[in-house]
Every structure is written in C-alpha cells, then in structure tokens.
C-alpha cells in the first residue's frame, strides 16, 4: 500500500512538472511575440481555440499561461471579447530602480528616498511604472540579484536605472551589453561598461549657487561641513570659487564629519562658533543633508542665531525635505529631473540612437521656477 502511494505521488509530481513546462513554453512563446512587436500593444490575441490548435496544449495549460502573462502585465482579458496585449506592457513602460542597500540600512541615503518620491510622482497619471530592487550587490546568486535577473529574463523591464555607480557589479550579467537599456547615477561614464550613460547632480554647481547666494546676502567668511570622503572632490573647487566672489575660506573652517554619529557634527559647529573664537565664520555650507539635524543642534548649543549671526545653506534633494529648528536655505537638485533624464537616455538607447555618455544636472534654489540649466541645455539639442 505504501509503495503504491509513493508511485502515485511520483507520477503526480512528474505530471505536474510536464504541465508546468508546457505552460512556461506557451508563456515564453507569446511573450516573445509581444516583445518583438508581432502582437502589438492593445491588439487581440488569437482565440483560445486557435491557440490550443496551434500549440497543441490543453485548455487548462493555456489558461495557466494567460494567468502568468496577466500577472506580469503583458495581457488583459475582456470576457467574451477575448484576450488582448496590454496597452502598456512592462517591456515598454516598466523600469527597475536599483539600490545598493535597503531603506532600513545605515547606508541608505536621503537621495534614494527622493528618487522613490520622484518615481511615485512620475507614475501618477502616466503609464510609466517602476520596480524597486533593493540590496542589489554581490553575490549575484543572492536573492536581490536573482530577483532583478528574473525580471530581466522575463522581459518585464524596459530599462534599468542604477541609483549609484554600479562598480560592485562589474563583470556580472546585470551590466551586460545585452540590448536592455541601462543608465547610472554616476559622475563619469565607465570604460568597463561604455553602454551605460551617466547622469549626475553637478556638485560644483551646488557650491557655485551656495556661494553666490551667500555673497548676495553680504557674507564674507564661509565655513563648510561635508562627509569625510568628499575632501578631494570638493575642497579645491570650494577655495577657487570662493576667491572669485571675494569670500574667505580657511582650512580650519572646512570639516568632514560622519553622518551616522551626531556628536561630531554638533561639536564641530560649536567649535566654529565658540564666542572665544576671534574670527568666526558668518556663513555655513552644509554640503550633505544627512549632517543638517546634527549641525543645527550644535548651532543652537553655541548660542548662535540664524540668520543674524550666521547664514546656513544646506544641500538638498528635492522634493525630500528635512525639518530643523533653525532657518536654512536649501539649494540642491530636483530628483524628478534626474530621473526624467535617465528615462530619456533609456528611450534613446531603445530607439537605437547614440545616447549622450554623460549628463549633469545643475543645482537650484528651493522654490526656484523654470527648468534648471541642464534641462534648458537638453531642450536646445
């Protein structure tokens, strides 16, 4: 009796595997026809009777295939009218937003949050959709990478936006030149994956706008706080740009502090603004918004008033906005503009056009109207 039941289970499992294989074969065939454009968006599929005859499958197998294609967004059913290709299939309208960490991670950035907010805004009233992929980093056989690779293999993506330089993924299928458009938020194109254009917030434009604003407010002595790793990238340009505007900066007024420990930012501001300091700065540029809450605590502790004693300018990624107890001026980048440029580059690649290898986005004051200089430059081309 036990042996008979075991044989029955093995037979049922074998039948189930054969059925799944047939279903997957039908899914792959119909999806490929949709991807090639043989079955156009909004077009009606052959009738079930026709497909059953052409493919030589059981009605239940075809139904399971339709269920899978509908779940992935490739087809819709309209009752007796039949089954139709979706008006906006994911292969044309769905994009992956790829993050190297998760929102619960200490490495998570407010810039990533602003990109998610921008993606939601783009989705409103638009066929464009985004799939968020978190923790995409080696090993590639880990679940986050496998999930992205599955979306790619199933044709569920029109393109991929890497939300930071994907240097950890060099040499993996995630960066392969396989026809799927890709773009990355990074400062320079990478010779190891030249098919991936770069889109980047121009940090120098932030420094320029911050110093121009401070000069217009009559400030002449500017301090700066940023993250430690920004030293080589920003500091030489800060000194040069400040000299052009007649603003004084001093090495001891420029500090790199970690964003994950509030003590250092607060202590540094208190030191800069201590009453016994003979030549305190009258302006503070907070070049990373993660530092702002801790710097604000230090400013209050030092007894300094903003903007009377010191004008504070902070780097921002709009529309994300941190609330602090002191008046600050936000200068930064519209994440929606960054994301829209990424989508434009992906569309160019899909059309077979040669995408610009690098596009920088200029900083703007919060509430400033009109397109940024980078967007105006786009319009001229």
N, C-alpha and C positions, 0 to 999 in steps of 0.2 A: 504493500500500500504506500509506504513512504517513498519507495523508488518510483512508483507511478506518479506521485505528486511532484517529485523532483523533475521527472521528464516533462510533465505538463508545464511546470514553471519555466524550464529551459526553452521549451517550444514557444511559449507565450513571449518570453524575452526576445527570442530570435525574430518572431513575427513583428514585435514592436520596433525592433531595430530596422527591419526591412521597410516598415511603414514610415518611420522617421526619415530614412534615407530617400525614399521616393518623394516624401513631402519636401525635403530640403532640395532635391533635384528640381522640382517644379518651382519652388521659390527662386532658386538661382537662375533658372531659365527666364522666368517672367521679369525678374528684377534686372537681368542683363538687357532684355529688350527695352525696358523703361530707361535704363542708363544710356543706351545707345540712341534713344530717341525714336525707336521703331514704334513704341507705344507712347504717344505724346501726352503731356500733362492735360488732364481733363478728358482724354479720349477713352472711349469704351473698349474694354477687353472683349475678346471673342466670348461667345456664350459658353456656359458651363458644358453644355452638350458637345460643342465644338472642341473645347479644350480636353474634355475626357476622351474624345475620339482621337485627337491629335497626339496626346501624351500617353494614352493607354494606361490611365490610372483610375482608381476607384473614386466615386463621388466624395467619399469621406476624406481621401487624401487631398483632393483638390480643395475641399473646404478648409482643411488644416493649413494648406499653403496660403489660401486667401486670408485666413486669420493671422498668419505670421506677417504677411505683407501689409495688412491693415494696421497691425500693431506697430510696425516700423514706419508707418506713414506713407507707404507707396501707393496704396489703393484705398478707395472708399466704395461702399455698396449702397445702392439706391433701390432696395427692394426688388420689385419685378423689373425695374428698368435695367438692372444688371450691375456689373462691377466696373468701376472706372479708375483710371490712373488719377491719383491725387492732383489737384490743381497746383499744389506747391510741394512737390516731392522733396524729401530731405536731401537728395543728391544735388539739388539746385538751391536749396534755401536753408539748410541747417549747417551750422558751423560749430566746431569744437573750440571752446576756450580752455586752454591747457595751463594749469597752475602747478608749480613745483612742490607745493605744500598744501595743507588743508586749512580751512578757516580757524580751526582750534589750535593750530601750531603756533609756536612762538615766532616762527619765521614769516607768518602771514603779514602782508603789507596792506596798509590803507589804500594803496594804489590798486591792489587786486579788488578790494571792496568797491572802489569807484568804478572799475571796469564792469563788475557784475551789475551795479546800479545802471550804468550806461547801456548794458546789454538789455536789461529789462525795458528801458525807455525806447530802445530801437524796436523791440518786439511789439510794443503797443501799436496797434493799427497797421502792422506790417506782416507779410508772410515770413520774414526772416526769423529764424529760431536759433537758439544757442544750446549746446550741450556742455555742461561744465564737467571737466575732468580734473580731479584734484590728486595731489601726491604723485604726479607723473615724473618719475625719476628711476634710475636703475635700482634694482634689477628689472630688466624688461619683462621677465616672466612673472613679475609680481602682479597682483590683481589690478591696480590702477592702469598700468601699461597695457595689460591684456584687454581691459575694457575698451581702451582707446583703439587698439589694434582691431578689435572685433567690430567697432563702428566703421573703421576704415574698410575692412574686408567686406562688410555687408553693404557698402555703398550708401551708408546713412549720413555722409558728410559731403558738403560742397567745398569745404576747406578747413584749415586748422590755423588758429591764432595762438602762438606760444606767447604767454604773457610776460616772459622774461627770456633772456638769452638761453637757448636750449643746449648749452655746451655739454651738459652731462649726457645728452642723448646722441652725441656724435657717433656715427657708425652703427646706429640701430635702425630698424625699419621705420621708426617714427619720423626720421629725417630723410628717408629715401626719396630719390627723384623718380617717383612712380606715376606721375601725372596728377596726383591730388595736390591742389594748390596749398601752399603754406606761407605764413608770414610770421615774423617775430618782433616783439618789442625789445629792440636792442640798438645800441648806438651805431654799430657799423655792420655791414654785410660780412659774412664769414666765408672765407675761401673754401672751407671744407663742405659747405652746403650753399653754393652760389645761387641755387634756385629759390632760396628763401629771402625775400626782401626784408629790409629793416625799417621799422617805424619807431621814432624815438622822440620823447619830450626833450626839447633843447634846453639843457640846464643853464647854458651860458645866457640864453635869453631871459631866464628867471633872474640871474644875477644882474643883468643889464636893467631889467624893469624895476627890480628892487632898489638898486642904487639911484636910478632916475627918479623914482618916487621919493626917496629919502632926500635927494638933493633939492627936489621941488618943495619939500617941507622945511628946508633950511638946515638940515642935519649935515654935520661935517666930520663926525667921528663914528665909524661903524664897526661894531663887533659882529662876529658870525659864529653860529653853532651848527655843526653838521655831524654826520656819522663818521667814525674814525677812518673808514676805508675811502672816504671821498677826498682825502687830502691831496693826492697828486692830480686829481681831475679838476678840482675847483679852485684851489687856493692861488695858484699863479694867475689865473684869469681874474679872480676877485681883486687882487692887488692892482693889476693893469687897468681894469675897468674903473676902479675907484679913483685912480690917479687922473684918468681922463675927465672925471667930473669934479675934481677938487675935493674928494672925500678922503680922509685919512683912515688907514687901517694899520694895525700893528700886529706883529706875530703873536704877542701875548693876549690879543683880543680875539684870536681865532682858535676855536677849540672843537675837537672831535669827541663826542660823548656817546656811549652806548644808549640805545633807545629802550632797552629792557630793564634798566635799573634807574629809577627816578632820582636817586641820591646824587648822582654825578652831575646831571643837568642842573638840578636845583643849587647844588654847591657852587658850580661854575658861575651861574648868574649872580649869586650872592657875592662871589669874589670880584667879579667885574664891576659891580655896582656898590661895593662897600664904601661907606662915607669917607673912610680914611684914604681912599684912592685919590691921588691928586689930579688925575686926568681921566675921568670916567668917560666911556663912550656915550653918545647921545642917541644911538640907534643900534638895534639888534636885529640881525637877519637870522631867522631860524630856518635853516635850509632843509630840514626834514620834519614833516608834520608830526611824526611819532614823538619828537622831543618836546613839542609845544606844551602839553599839560605840565610837564616837569619843570620846564623853563618858567612857566607862569607862576608856579609855586615859589620858585627862587626869587622871582621879581617881587612878589608880594612880601616874602620874608625879608628882603633887603630894604623894604620901605620905599621903593621907587614907584613913582606914578607914571602910568602910561595914558596918553602920550606926552604929558607935560615934561617929565624928566627924560624919558626915553621912548622913541618910536619903535614899535615892533612890527616887523614884516615876516610873514611865515609862508613857506612853500605849501601849496595845497594841490590836491587833485579833485577837481570839481566833477560831480556835484557833492561828493562827500565833504562833510563839514564838522569839525570838532568844536565843541562848545568849551570856552575857557572864561575865567572870571575877569580877564583884562581885555581892553580894546586892542585888537590887532588888525592889520591889513593883510589880506590874503592875495597872493599872486601865485598863479600856477597854471595848470593845464586842464583842458576840458577832455575828460576821458571819452566822452561820446565822439569828439572829433578824432581822437586817436583810433578808436575802434572803427569809425566810418572810413578812415583812410586805409586801415587794414582790410576792410571788406572791399574797398575799391581795388587794392592791389590784387586780392584774390580773384576778383572778377576779371581783371586784365589777364591774369595767367590763364583762367578758364577759356578766354576768348583766343588764346594763342598769341596775345600781344606781349611785348617785352616790358615787363613791369620795371618801374624805377627801382634801382637797387637800394636806395635809402631815401626816406622822407622824414624830415624833422618837423616837429610841431612847436610853435612859439608860445611862450608864456603870456598870460593876460591878467589884468586886474580882475578881481571878483566883481561880477556885475557888468563888466565891460561889454558893450554891444558890438555886433558885427563879427565877421569871421576873423580868425587870427591871421597873421601874415602868412603862415604856412598854407592855410586854406585859400587865401587870396592868390598865392602863387599857383596852387593847384588849378584854380579857375582860369588862369591865363594860358594853360597848356592845352 
